Amino acid sequence: MKEFNYTGVCIPKLHYMVNVSGKLNKIEKLIKKGKYFAISRPRQYGKSTCIFLLEERLKNDFFLISTSFEGTGKLIFESEERFCKEILSILAKGVINDNNDLKDSIHAEDKNFS
């Protein structure tokens, strides 16, 4: 049974939500044309849900990296070297977390070297 969700990502099968397929179609066209776009709205407007639904649509056609830069703070901008290392580390974690086969093989290698 569907319910209202106001605490995070909405899943269409589980939650009542506005039909955003038109918006997703427009964004998908921009992506396929190689265009940049921004999703900028106030809190509780559906930004995370929109990103989640885009990932579901595009995961078979694109190499996606899900990540967040929340909590990086000001130190990341201390130097170019620090910035590059931290950004690459954040992106690498996103790649590993999104790829179960890769995650499993890394954990298996960790156990072999313990």
Kinemage of the C-alpha trace (Angstrom):
@kinemage 1
@onewidth
@group {chain A} dominant
@subgroup {mainchain}
@vectorlist {calphas} color= white
{ca met a 1} P 0.000 0.000 0.000
{ca lys a 2} L 1.379 3.432 -0.940
{ca glu a 3} L 2.039 6.076 1.665
{ca phe a 4} L 3.176 9.678 1.799
{ca asn a 5} L 6.902 10.172 2.204
{ca tyr a 6} L 8.439 13.461 3.244
{ca thr a 7} L 11.746 12.291 4.693
{ca gly a 8} L 13.810 11.333 1.668
{ca val a 9} L 13.780 9.770 -1.775
{ca cys a 10} L 10.327 8.801 -3.034
{ca ile a 11} L 9.941 5.428 -4.725
{ca pro a 12} L 6.990 5.535 -7.151
{ca lys a 13} L 5.849 1.992 -6.254
{ca leu a 14} L 5.882 2.785 -2.523
{ca his a 15} L 4.989 6.457 -2.250
{ca tyr a 16} L 2.414 8.888 -3.516
{ca met a 17} L 4.151 11.453 -5.675
{ca val a 18} L 3.670 13.864 -8.534
{ca asn a 19} L 4.318 12.424 -11.992
{ca val a 20} L 7.777 13.752 -12.939
{ca ser a 21} L 8.219 11.756 -16.147
{ca gly a 22} L 7.975 14.911 -18.299
{ca lys a 23} L 10.748 16.567 -16.302
{ca leu a 24} L 12.869 13.403 -16.468
{ca asn a 25} L 12.367 13.172 -20.254
{ca lys a 26} L 13.660 16.743 -20.667
{ca ile a 27} L 16.679 16.106 -18.455
{ca glu a 28} L 17.446 12.840 -20.237
{ca lys a 29} L 17.434 14.672 -23.598
{ca leu a 30} L 19.892 17.234 -22.213
{ca ile a 31} L 22.173 14.477 -20.940
{ca lys a 32} L 22.119 12.587 -24.236
{ca lys a 33} L 23.032 15.831 -26.052
{ca gly a 34} L 25.983 16.286 -23.668
{ca lys a 35} L 24.474 19.399 -22.082
{ca tyr a 36} L 24.919 20.588 -18.531
{ca phe a 37} L 22.003 21.214 -16.228
{ca ala a 38} L 21.365 22.074 -12.605
{ca ile a 39} L 18.636 21.045 -10.233
{ca ser a 40} L 18.184 23.905 -7.826
{ca arg a 41} L 15.095 24.026 -5.651
{ca pro a 42} L 14.212 24.548 -1.984
{ca arg a 43} L 14.133 21.747 0.570
{ca gln a 44} L 11.559 19.001 0.126
{ca tyr a 45} L 11.038 19.759 -3.567
{ca gly a 46} L 12.102 16.362 -4.934
{ca lys a 47} L 15.725 16.927 -5.975
{ca ser a 48} L 16.973 13.632 -4.493
{ca thr a 49} L 14.008 11.734 -5.904
{ca cys a 50} L 14.682 13.238 -9.334
{ca ile a 51} L 18.351 12.186 -9.215
{ca phe a 52} L 17.398 8.685 -8.020
{ca leu a 53} L 14.886 8.260 -10.856
{ca leu a 54} L 17.425 9.565 -13.399
{ca glu a 55} L 19.979 7.039 -12.180
{ca glu a 56} L 17.446 4.245 -12.603
{ca arg a 57} L 16.674 5.399 -16.151
{ca leu a 58} L 20.259 5.896 -17.269
{ca lys a 59} L 22.229 3.175 -15.476
{ca asn a 60} L 22.191 0.817 -18.467
{ca asp a 61} L 23.307 3.459 -20.958
{ca phe a 62} L 25.881 5.444 -18.978
{ca phe a 63} L 28.664 4.951 -16.461
{ca leu a 64} L 27.224 6.682 -13.402
{ca ile a 65} L 28.953 7.727 -10.211
{ca ser a 66} L 26.714 8.468 -7.246
{ca thr a 67} L 28.419 10.651 -4.709
{ca ser a 68} L 27.977 13.567 -2.378
{ca phe a 69} L 30.271 16.421 -1.549
{ca glu a 70} L 28.469 17.154 1.711
{ca gly a 71} L 30.792 17.583 4.632
{ca thr a 72} L 33.954 18.180 2.589
{ca gly a 73} L 34.454 21.540 4.293
{ca lys a 74} L 37.002 24.215 3.466
{ca leu a 75} L 40.182 22.167 3.903
{ca ile a 76} L 39.663 20.476 0.541
{ca phe a 77} L 40.489 23.837 -1.075
{ca glu a 78} L 43.734 24.260 0.892
{ca ser a 79} L 45.862 23.290 -2.115
{ca glu a 80} L 45.467 21.989 -5.629
{ca glu a 81} L 47.119 18.716 -4.640
{ca arg a 82} L 44.761 18.177 -1.700
{ca phe a 83} L 41.737 19.068 -3.813
{ca cys a 84} L 42.676 16.572 -6.541
{ca lys a 85} L 43.398 13.749 -4.082
{ca glu a 86} L 40.169 14.241 -2.146
{ca ile a 87} L 37.952 14.627 -5.219
{ca leu a 88} L 39.441 11.487 -6.781
{ca ser a 89} L 38.943 9.608 -3.507
{ca ile a 90} L 35.297 10.727 -3.268
{ca leu a 91} L 34.644 9.711 -6.880
{ca ala a 92} L 36.410 6.346 -6.436
{ca lys a 93} L 34.212 5.547 -3.427
{ca gly a 94} L 31.153 6.379 -5.530
{ca val a 95} L 32.286 4.010 -8.273
{ca ile a 96} L 32.987 1.190 -5.817
{ca asn a 97} L 29.731 1.649 -3.906
{ca asp a 98} L 27.679 1.621 -7.126
{ca asn a 99} L 29.286 -1.538 -8.518
{ca asn a 100} L 28.536 -4.660 -6.464
{ca asp a 101} L 30.918 -6.882 -8.465
{ca leu a 102} L 33.762 -4.414 -7.973
{ca lys a 103} L 32.912 -3.986 -4.288
{ca asp a 104} L 32.889 -7.776 -3.763
{ca ser a 105} L 36.237 -8.238 -5.546
{ca ile a 106} L 37.869 -5.482 -3.486
{ca his a 107} L 36.596 -6.985 -0.230
{ca ala a 108} L 37.847 -10.420 -1.359
{ca glu a 109} L 41.308 -8.945 -2.083
{ca asp a 110} L 41.327 -7.235 1.328
{ca lys a 111} L 40.690 -10.594 3.014
{ca asn a 112} L 43.499 -12.238 1.011
{ca phe a 113} L 46.012 -9.634 2.191
{ca ser a 114} L 44.968 -9.679 5.856
